């Protein structure tokens, strides 16, 4: 089953926008997903503005209220009924863009 991932990003992308685009790239290499990046000048995190990651047109909400983490994405996939054949491998792969963003912030 193919599903949609949409990233709402500012242009040029910054920290979370880049992170969420990285998450989308990882998902596209592991699952049957159609990805899209929409650029917006409206800041409205985890809603209709940037930075947001939408799964089948629904904005994912971070558990901590600030930044989407790999566990948030995996939970959203599971809640949406999307089969993830190797969740441990996907979780590890989703850590890569997160760690890159954290390294750049140091």
N, C-alpha and C positions, 0 to 999 in steps of 0.2 A: 504494500500500500504506500503510495507516494503522498507526502505531505509538504506543506509550504512553510518556509521560513522567510520572514521579511525583517530586514534590519532598517530601522529609521536612524539616520546618521546626520550629523552636521557635515558641512563641506568647507574646509578639509576636516576629516575625522580626528577626534582627540582620543583620550584614554579609553573610556567605556565604549565609544562608538567603534574604535579599532578592535577592542576586545570582543564585542558582540559579532563583528564581522569575522573575526578569527573563529569564534564558536561556530558560526554558520559554515565556514570552510571545513571545519572538522566534521560537522554533521553531514555535509555533502560527500565526504570521502568514506563515511561509514554506513550511511543509510540512504534509502531512496527519497531524496528530498529535492525540491525545487527552491532555489534561493534567489532572493532579490534584495537589492539595497536601494532604498529611497532616501533622497537627501531632503532635508527640511531645515528651515530657519527657526522653527518653533521648538523651544526647549520644553519638554514635558515627559520626563523620564518615566519609562515603563507604562506608557499610555499611547498617545497619538503623536508625540514629538520625539525628539532625540534625547538621550540614547534609549532605544527600545529594541527588543527582540520579540517578534510576533510569531507564534506557532499557530498555523491555520487561522490567521487574522485575530488572534487573541494575544494581547501583550502579557509576557511572562512577568511575574512579580517576584522580586528577590526576597528571600526569607528575612534578610537583615534590613530590608527596605532601601538599600543603597545600590548594591552591585549584584548582578546575577552570577552565581557560582555554578560550577558543574553539577552539584547536587540539585540545584533548582531546575536545571534543564532536564536532568534525568527524571526527576519527579514529574515535571510537566509532560514529558513524553509518555511516561507510564499512565498518568491520569487521562491522557488523550487516547489511550489504547493503542499506542504505537509500539510495535514489537521491536525491541532492541536485542538482537541476537547475542551480543557480547557486552553487557553493560560495564563490566570492569575495564575492558579495553577502551570503550568509548569514554568512560570517566577519566582514565589516564590521559587520553588524547586531548580531552577538553582542558586539562590542567596546563597544557603547553602554552596556549595563548594567554591564559591567566598569569602564569609565571613570567612570560615575556613582558606583560604589562607591569607587573610588580617590580621586575628587574629594572625597567626603564624609569620607574618612579624613584628609585633609590639615588 
